[in-house]
Amino acid sequence: MTSIALQARRVTTAVGEFYGLGVDTAVATVTRPFHWREFVDQSWFIARVSLLPTIAMSVPFTVLVVFTLNSLLIEIGASDLSGAGAGLGTVTQIGPLVTVLVVAGAAATAITADLGSRTIREEVDAMEVLGIDPVQRLVVPRVLACTTVAALLNGVVCAIGLAGGFTFSVFLQNVDPGAYVGGVTLLVGLPELLLSEVKAALFGLLAALVACHRGLTVHGGPKSVGDAVNETVVFSFAALFVVNLVLTSVGLSVSRL
């Protein structure tokens, strides 16, 4: 019973610290000075480590969804609707999901490793002694950079998904190209695109907050940094899939109004 209570206390403390970091980050975001150079450097770094994995993952995801959907539509004689299905699946689900996988698996882990290394070398403590706020100096630029890059990556995934779906449907499954292009906007419009971008931005925001929290709360030696990196991936995936479920439900409810 004591062990269970101790574990529950640790979990509660960690959740409280995470929300505290989120509040501190929100306050520091609107507090001067804003470290633009750090923001640009982190944005470039995250884009560099995430772009190729994003492209590599978006193609098989698109092919899988489009192939399955087209097989069903061809069986019922509705292959002209393949563009509508590909557009809906790519914009509302494939784009945000691929974004969350790449951001959590590549960008967030790099942030955790960086901040964790700084923590065990006591660089963060030294910054606090010098009167420098680590949240404003380290966390805010990384969170905003991850949020921005995630939204941009979602646009890349959507573009690759629609182009890949067109290529696969037209050249391999003999779908009429005009019908595909004409059907893309049948179920997808500006509201669905905006919801997709909001999803991706929130995914980047949460993944970065989880990464910063785990990096700044590392205790011990180098092994603890590796453990924090692994925990970042697990926690980010769990949180982001829950957020995706909630946002999808809200978006469907709003679209019916």
Contacts in CASP RR format, 6 or more apart in sequence:
PFRMAT RR
TARGET T0000
AUTHOR 0000-0000-0000
METHOD contacts of the structure
MODEL  1
MTSIALQARRVTTAVGEFYGLGVDTAVATVTRPFHWREFVDQSWFIARVS
LLPTIAMSVPFTVLVVFTLNSLLIEIGASDLSGAGAGLGTVTQIGPLVTV
LVVAGAAATAITADLGSRTIREEVDAMEVLGIDPVQRLVVPRVLACTTVA
ALLNGVVCAIGLAGGFTFSVFLQNVDPGAYVGGVTLLVGLPELLLSEVKA
ALFGLLAALVACHRGLTVHGGPKSVGDAVNETVVFSFAALFVVNLVLTSV
GLSVSRL
14 217 0 8 1.000
17 213 0 8 1.000
17 217 0 8 1.000
18 209 0 8 1.000
18 210 0 8 1.000
18 213 0 8 1.000
21 135 0 8 1.000
21 139 0 8 1.000
21 209 0 8 1.000
21 212 0 8 1.000
21 213 0 8 1.000
21 216 0 8 1.000
22 209 0 8 1.000
24 135 0 8 1.000
24 139 0 8 1.000
25 135 0 8 1.000
25 139 0 8 1.000
25 140 0 8 1.000
25 143 0 8 1.000
25 209 0 8 1.000
25 212 0 8 1.000
28 133 0 8 1.000
28 135 0 8 1.000
28 136 0 8 1.000
28 139 0 8 1.000
28 140 0 8 1.000
29 140 0 8 1.000
29 143 0 8 1.000
29 144 0 8 1.000
31 136 0 8 1.000
34 140 0 8 1.000
35 136 0 8 1.000
35 137 0 8 1.000
35 140 0 8 1.000
35 141 0 8 1.000
38 137 0 8 1.000
38 138 0 8 1.000
38 141 0 8 1.000
39 141 0 8 1.000
39 144 0 8 1.000
39 145 0 8 1.000
41 141 0 8 1.000
42 141 0 8 1.000
42 142 0 8 1.000
42 145 0 8 1.000
42 146 0 8 1.000
43 145 0 8 1.000
43 148 0 8 1.000
43 149 0 8 1.000
45 110 0 8 1.000
45 145 0 8 1.000
46 103 0 8 1.000
46 107 0 8 1.000
46 110 0 8 1.000
46 145 0 8 1.000
46 146 0 8 1.000
46 149 0 8 1.000
47 149 0 8 1.000
47 152 0 8 1.000
47 153 0 8 1.000
49 106 0 8 1.000
49 107 0 8 1.000
49 110 0 8 1.000
50 102 0 8 1.000
50 103 0 8 1.000
50 106 0 8 1.000
50 107 0 8 1.000
50 149 0 8 1.000
50 153 0 8 1.000
51 153 0 8 1.000
51 156 0 8 1.000
53 102 0 8 1.000
53 106 0 8 1.000
54 98 0 8 1.000
54 99 0 8 1.000
54 102 0 8 1.000
54 153 0 8 1.000
54 156 0 8 1.000
54 157 0 8 1.000
55 156 0 8 1.000
55 160 0 8 1.000
57 98 0 8 1.000
57 101 0 8 1.000
57 102 0 8 1.000
58 94 0 8 1.000
58 95 0 8 1.000
58 98 0 8 1.000
58 156 0 8 1.000
58 157 0 8 1.000
58 160 0 8 1.000
58 161 0 8 1.000
59 160 0 8 1.000
59 161 0 8 1.000
59 164 0 8 1.000
61 94 0 8 1.000
61 97 0 8 1.000
61 98 0 8 1.000
61 161 0 8 1.000
62 86 0 8 1.000
62 90 0 8 1.000
62 94 0 8 1.000
62 160 0 8 1.000
62 161 0 8 1.000
62 164 0 8 1.000
62 165 0 8 1.000
62 168 0 8 1.000
63 164 0 8 1.000
63 165 0 8 1.000
63 168 0 8 1.000
65 86 0 8 1.000
65 89 0 8 1.000
65 90 0 8 1.000
65 93 0 8 1.000
65 94 0 8 1.000
66 82 0 8 1.000
66 86 0 8 1.000
66 164 0 8 1.000
66 165 0 8 1.000
66 168 0 8 1.000
66 169 0 8 1.000
67 168 0 8 1.000
67 173 0 8 1.000
69 82 0 8 1.000
69 85 0 8 1.000
69 86 0 8 1.000
70 79 0 8 1.000
70 82 0 8 1.000
70 168 0 8 1.000
70 169 0 8 1.000
70 173 0 8 1.000
70 175 0 8 1.000
73 79 0 8 1.000
73 81 0 8 1.000
73 82 0 8 1.000
74 173 0 8 1.000
79 173 0 8 1.000
79 175 0 8 1.000
79 176 0 8 1.000
79 179 0 8 1.000
80 175 0 8 1.000
80 176 0 8 1.000
80 179 0 8 1.000
80 183 0 8 1.000
81 183 0 8 1.000
81 186 0 8 1.000
82 169 0 8 1.000
82 173 0 8 1.000
82 175 0 8 1.000
82 179 0 8 1.000
82 180 0 8 1.000
83 165 0 8 1.000
83 166 0 8 1.000
83 169 0 8 1.000
83 175 0 8 1.000
83 179 0 8 1.000
83 180 0 8 1.000
83 181 0 8 1.000
83 182 0 8 1.000
83 183 0 8 1.000
83 184 0 8 1.000
83 186 0 8 1.000
84 183 0 8 1.000
84 184 0 8 1.000
84 186 0 8 1.000
84 187 0 8 1.000
84 188 0 8 1.000
85 187 0 8 1.000
86 161 0 8 1.000
86 162 0 8 1.000
86 165 0 8 1.000
86 166 0 8 1.000
86 169 0 8 1.000
86 180 0 8 1.000
86 184 0 8 1.000
87 162 0 8 1.000
87 184 0 8 1.000
87 187 0 8 1.000
87 188 0 8 1.000
88 187 0 8 1.000
88 188 0 8 1.000
88 192 0 8 1.000
90 157 0 8 1.000
90 158 0 8 1.000
90 161 0 8 1.000
90 162 0 8 1.000
90 165 0 8 1.000
91 158 0 8 1.000
91 188 0 8 1.000
91 192 0 8 1.000
91 193 0 8 1.000
91 196 0 8 1.000
92 188 0 8 1.000
92 192 0 8 1.000
92 195 0 8 1.000
92 196 0 8 1.000
92 248 0 8 1.000
93 248 0 8 1.000
94 157 0 8 1.000
94 158 0 8 1.000
94 161 0 8 1.000
95 154 0 8 1.000
95 155 0 8 1.000
95 157 0 8 1.000
95 158 0 8 1.000
95 161 0 8 1.000
95 196 0 8 1.000
95 200 0 8 1.000
96 154 0 8 1.000
96 196 0 8 1.000
96 199 0 8 1.000
96 200 0 8 1.000
96 203 0 8 1.000
96 244 0 8 1.000
97 244 0 8 1.000
98 157 0 8 1.000
99 150 0 8 1.000
99 153 0 8 1.000
99 154 0 8 1.000
99 157 0 8 1.000
99 199 0 8 1.000
99 200 0 8 1.000
99 203 0 8 1.000
99 204 0 8 1.000
100 200 0 8 1.000
100 203 0 8 1.000
100 204 0 8 1.000
100 207 0 8 1.000
100 236 0 8 1.000
100 237 0 8 1.000
100 240 0 8 1.000
100 241 0 8 1.000
100 244 0 8 1.000
101 237 0 8 1.000
102 153 0 8 1.000
103 146 0 8 1.000
103 149 0 8 1.000
103 150 0 8 1.000
103 153 0 8 1.000
103 203 0 8 1.000
103 204 0 8 1.000
103 207 0 8 1.000
103 236 0 8 1.000
104 203 0 8 1.000
104 207 0 8 1.000
104 232 0 8 1.000
104 233 0 8 1.000
104 236 0 8 1.000
104 237 0 8 1.000
104 240 0 8 1.000
105 233 0 8 1.000
105 236 0 8 1.000
107 146 0 8 1.000
107 149 0 8 1.000
107 204 0 8 1.000
107 207 0 8 1.000
107 208 0 8 1.000
107 211 0 8 1.000
108 146 0 8 1.000
108 207 0 8 1.000
108 208 0 8 1.000
108 210 0 8 1.000
108 211 0 8 1.000
108 232 0 8 1.000
108 233 0 8 1.000
108 236 0 8 1.000
109 211 0 8 1.000
109 229 0 8 1.000
109 232 0 8 1.000
109 233 0 8 1.000
111 142 0 8 1.000
111 146 0 8 1.000
111 208 0 8 1.000
111 211 0 8 1.000
111 212 0 8 1.000
111 215 0 8 1.000
112 211 0 8 1.000
112 212 0 8 1.000
112 214 0 8 1.000
112 215 0 8 1.000
112 225 0 8 1.000
112 228 0 8 1.000
112 229 0 8 1.000
112 232 0 8 1.000
113 225 0 8 1.000
113 226 0 8 1.000
113 229 0 8 1.000
115 124 0 8 1.000
115 138 0 8 1.000
115 211 0 8 1.000
115 212 0 8 1.000
115 215 0 8 1.000
115 216 0 8 1.000
115 218 0 8 1.000
116 214 0 8 1.000
116 215 0 8 1.000
116 216 0 8 1.000
116 218 0 8 1.000
116 225 0 8 1.000
116 228 0 8 1.000
117 225 0 8 1.000
118 124 0 8 1.000
118 138 0 8 1.000
119 215 0 8 1.000
119 216 0 8 1.000
119 217 0 8 1.000
119 218 0 8 1.000
120 218 0 8 1.000
120 220 0 8 1.000
120 221 0 8 1.000
120 222 0 8 1.000
120 224 0 8 1.000
120 225 0 8 1.000
124 134 0 8 1.000
124 138 0 8 1.000
124 216 0 8 1.000
127 133 0 8 1.000
127 134 0 8 1.000
127 137 0 8 1.000
127 138 0 8 1.000
128 134 0 8 1.000
134 216 0 8 1.000
138 212 0 8 1.000
139 212 0 8 1.000
139 216 0 8 1.000
142 208 0 8 1.000
142 211 0 8 1.000
142 212 0 8 1.000
143 205 0 8 1.000
143 208 0 8 1.000
143 209 0 8 1.000
143 212 0 8 1.000
145 208 0 8 1.000
146 204 0 8 1.000
146 205 0 8 1.000
146 207 0 8 1.000
146 208 0 8 1.000
146 211 0 8 1.000
147 201 0 8 1.000
147 204 0 8 1.000
147 205 0 8 1.000
147 208 0 8 1.000
148 201 0 8 1.000
149 204 0 8 1.000
150 200 0 8 1.000
150 201 0 8 1.000
150 203 0 8 1.000
150 204 0 8 1.000
150 205 0 8 1.000
150 207 0 8 1.000
151 197 0 8 1.000
151 200 0 8 1.000
151 201 0 8 1.000
153 200 0 8 1.000
154 196 0 8 1.000
154 197 0 8 1.000
154 199 0 8 1.000
154 200 0 8 1.000
155 197 0 8 1.000
155 200 0 8 1.000
158 193 0 8 1.000
158 196 0 8 1.000
162 184 0 8 1.000
165 180 0 8 1.000
166 177 0 8 1.000
166 180 0 8 1.000
166 181 0 8 1.000
169 175 0 8 1.000
169 180 0 8 1.000
170 176 0 8 1.000
170 177 0 8 1.000
170 180 0 8 1.000
191 254 0 8 1.000
191 255 0 8 1.000
192 255 0 8 1.000
195 247 0 8 1.000
195 251 0 8 1.000
198 247 0 8 1.000
199 243 0 8 1.000
199 244 0 8 1.000
199 247 0 8 1.000
202 243 0 8 1.000
202 247 0 8 1.000
203 240 0 8 1.000
203 243 0 8 1.000
203 244 0 8 1.000
206 236 0 8 1.000
206 239 0 8 1.000
206 240 0 8 1.000
206 243 0 8 1.000
207 236 0 8 1.000
207 240 0 8 1.000
210 232 0 8 1.000
210 235 0 8 1.000
210 236 0 8 1.000
210 239 0 8 1.000
211 232 0 8 1.000
211 236 0 8 1.000
214 228 0 8 1.000
214 229 0 8 1.000
214 231 0 8 1.000
214 232 0 8 1.000
214 235 0 8 1.000
215 225 0 8 1.000
215 228 0 8 1.000
215 232 0 8 1.000
217 228 0 8 1.000
218 224 0 8 1.000
218 225 0 8 1.000
218 228 0 8 1.000
END
